[in-house]
């Protein structure tokens, strides 16, 4: 099943833009799912299990690399957003 997920990262630090840019670069290097960035979010799309796995790995990477942050995610199962 296809899954689209809209994800927004709110790093809990004053200098937040480098953290967001690093997150997007890491996502690009993974190359596991299709994604597109927008001013306030990133939309990820692909196989249901792969999208969920990628989100989990990216959240872990972000926490281990940059510390605390808030993630807001909306899931749209069975919908191709891109």
Phi, psi and omega per residue, in radians:
X1 nan 2.498 3.105
X2 -1.402 2.535 3.079
X3 -2.389 2.308 2.967
X4 -1.921 2.438 3.127
X5 -2.376 2.277 3.057
X6 -1.756 2.105 -3.061
X7 -2.167 2.424 3.071
X8 -2.262 2.331 3.121
X9 -1.908 2.248 3.042
X10 -2.037 1.605 3.109
X11 -1.110 2.448 -3.132
X12 -1.630 1.117 3.069
X13 -2.710 2.767 -3.077
X14 -1.142 -0.758 -3.106
X15 -1.599 1.327 -2.963
X16 -1.517 -0.450 -3.075
X17 -1.068 -0.741 3.099
X18 -1.074 -0.558 3.112
X19 -1.180 -0.768 3.133
X20 -1.137 -0.758 3.114
X21 -1.089 -0.709 3.110
X22 -1.130 -0.681 3.089
X23 -1.033 -0.806 -3.126
X24 -1.179 -0.660 3.083
X25 -1.119 -0.738 3.106
X26 -1.116 -0.694 3.101
X27 -1.108 -0.709 3.118
X28 -1.121 -0.729 3.134
X29 -1.113 -0.617 3.115
X30 -1.070 -0.777 3.112
X31 1.061 0.317 -3.049
X32 -1.399 -0.569 -3.084
X33 -2.307 2.800 3.047
X34 -1.383 2.400 3.090
X35 -2.592 2.746 3.072
X36 -2.451 2.397 -3.138
X37 -1.688 2.588 3.077
X38 -2.287 2.970 -3.093
X39 -0.992 -0.542 -3.061
X40 -2.068 -0.015 -3.098
X41 -2.850 3.031 2.991
X42 -2.192 2.345 3.090
X43 -1.817 2.191 3.117
X44 -1.948 2.523 -3.129
X45 -2.555 2.474 3.086
X46 2.911 -2.835 3.089
X47 -1.016 2.407 -3.065
X48 -0.835 -0.980 -3.087
X49 -1.143 -0.632 -3.119
X50 -1.205 -0.693 3.107
X51 -1.113 -0.811 3.138
X52 -1.096 -0.731 3.112
X53 -1.093 -0.778 -3.130
X54 -1.102 -0.751 3.110
X55 -1.058 -0.796 3.118
X56 -1.053 -0.790 3.127
X57 -1.121 -0.693 -3.137
X58 -1.206 -0.659 3.100
X59 -1.138 -0.753 3.105
X60 -1.087 -0.819 3.133
X61 -1.017 -0.799 -3.119
X62 -1.074 -0.786 -3.126
X63 -1.132 -0.795 -3.114
X64 -1.200 -0.543 -3.076
X65 -1.570 -0.691 -2.984
X66 -2.131 -0.019 3.131
X67 1.532 -2.761 -3.011
X68 -1.183 2.552 3.073
X69 -2.833 2.766 3.108
X70 -1.845 2.304 3.065
X71 -1.963 2.303 3.031
X72 -2.044 2.152 -3.081
X73 -2.263 2.368 3.007
X74 -2.017 2.271 -3.123
X75 -1.856 2.370 3.117
X76 -2.201 1.458 -3.117
X77 -1.133 2.438 3.082
X78 1.271 0.272 -3.074
X79 -2.197 2.290 3.092
X80 -1.711 1.739 -3.034
X81 -1.347 -0.433 -3.089
X82 -1.851 nan nan
